[in-house]
Structure formats: structure tokens, C-alpha cells
């Protein structure tokens, strides 16, 4: 009886091909991981652009906590208002510390930016980014309703 073709002394001949099935499995697992984690990576500041007619902001929690309002004048002056106090002047470098101090006592407090129409977009984005770095999850933009 003769030995089957491709066999020598009853052993298999080594194949010259790479088994790619494990590589495909690993690639699919990595693809799923990246698809799940990519939306979680947030590199920019999330902004909901105001519409012509918008609803008023509802307060969360007990409803007695007033929002922190950061006002930016066209002349470049910054003001901060919290806990129903009057607007107090502030330099941009102090905004993070003051907001972080208020949020450490009242974490559900909303933060709003009230900027003049003539303030540059870059200034508003810089303030929003610094608030994001201070731990503020969402920042609201104040608008006036359109005159009809």
C-alpha cells in the first residue's frame, strides 16, 4: 500500500499559509472597542446653538439654587454673579477658582454665559473651555427673545 499524497512517514507536510482567523477575531474586537469608546472622547466644547424662540432654563433639584452667570462686556470686562448677589468684577484668570469654589458647595448649580453681541467668538469659547477645565459639565448661553 502506498502512502497518501502529501504525507511522508505518516506526518503532515507543513503548510506555507498563515492562519488569519485569529487576526480577524482580534481586529473585530478592537473595532468594537474603538466604536464604543470614540463617542466618549470629547475634544471640543459642547454647545447647543440658540434658536430664535427658546424655552427658559428649568432649574434642577430644589429649584432654589440660582445659576452662576458670567457676563462679558464688549469692552472686555468680566463679571460674575452667584447666589443672587450683584455682579462683581472679575479677571478672567479668577473665573475658574470662583466657579469651582461655588460648585464644591453646590454641585448642581448651572453656569450661564451672558455676552454682549459684539464680543468676539474666541473670547466666549475661551471662557467656555476654561469652565470645562474647572469641572463644569455643561455651560448655557443666555439670549434675548426676538422682537416680533
N, C-alpha and C positions, 0 to 999 in steps of 0.2 A: 504494500500500500504506500502511496506517495503522500508526502506532506502537503497540506493545503498551500495554495499560493499566498505569498506574503508572510509565511511563517518559517522560522528557521529554528530548528531544535525545539519546536513546540512553544516558542516565545513570540510575542508580537513585535513587529518592527516599529521603532519609534516614528511617530508622526511628525512631519515638518510643519504643522499648522499650530497656531496659537488658539487656545480656547478662549473666546471673547465673552462668553456668557457671564462670568463673574464681573468683568469690566462694565458690562451693560447694567447689571444689577447695582453696582456702586454708583454709576452715573445717574441712574434714575433716582436713587436715594438722595444724592447730592442735589439734583434738580428740584426735588420736592422740598428739601430743606431750604434752598435758596428762594423758592417761590413763597414759602411761608414766612421767612424772616425779612425779605426785602420790603414789604409794606410797613414793617415795624421800624425800619431805619428811616428816621425823619431828618432830613438835612436842612430843610428850609423852615420858615415861619409860616404856620398855617393861618390863612386869612380868608374869611368869608366876606366877599365884597358886598358893600351895602347896596340895597335896592332902592328904588325911588320911594316905595312905600314899605316901611319895615315895622315890625312889631316892637313894642317896648320890651326891655330885658326883664325877665322874671327873676326874682331873687330866690336862691335855694335855701334850704334849711329853715331857720326860724323866721326868715323874712325881715328881721330887724337889723341885719348887718348891711350897712351901706357900702357901695363899691368904692374901690380906690380909683380916683380919677387923676390921670396925669395930663395936664394941659400944656400945650406947646403953642406959644405965640409966634406970629410971623417975624417978630423982631429977634427971635432966638431965645426968649426967656422960657424957663420951665417952671411949672408949679405942680404941687401935689396936694390932693385933698383926700382925707380919710376920716372916718368916724364923725361925719357931719361937721368937721372943723372947717375953718375958712381955708382958701387956697394959700398955701405958704410957698414962697420962692425956694427953689432947689437947684443945685447944679447937677448936670447930667450924671456925674460920677457918683452922686449920693443916692440916686433913684433906686439902684439895686438894694442897697443896705436898708433903706427905709421900707421898701416893699417887702423884703424878706423878713424884717422885724414884725411887720403887721401880720404877714401870713403865718409866722410861727405861732402867734396867739390865736388867729382866726383863719384856719387853712381854707375855708370855703369862700373867702371873700373874692369877689370878682374884681378884675382890673380892666379899666377902660382908658382909652387914649382919646383926648379931645384936642384936636389940632386945627389951627386956622387953615382956611382954604389955600392960602399962599405958602404954607410950609412945604419944603421940598420933601419928596417921597423918600429920599435917602435918610432924612432925619427921623421920620416916623419909623422906617424899617430898622434903623439903628436902635431906637428906643425899644421896639418890639423884640429885637434879638437880645438886648441886654436883660429885658424882663424874662425872656425864655431861659437865659442863663441863671437868673435869680431863682428859678424854680416855679415860675408861673406857667400853668399848663395851657390856658387859653387867654387871649387878650382880645377885648372888644374894641371896636372903633365907634365913636359917637358921631351921629349925623343929625341934621335937621330935616324934618319932613319937607317935601317940595311944596312950594306955594302953588295953589291952583287958580 
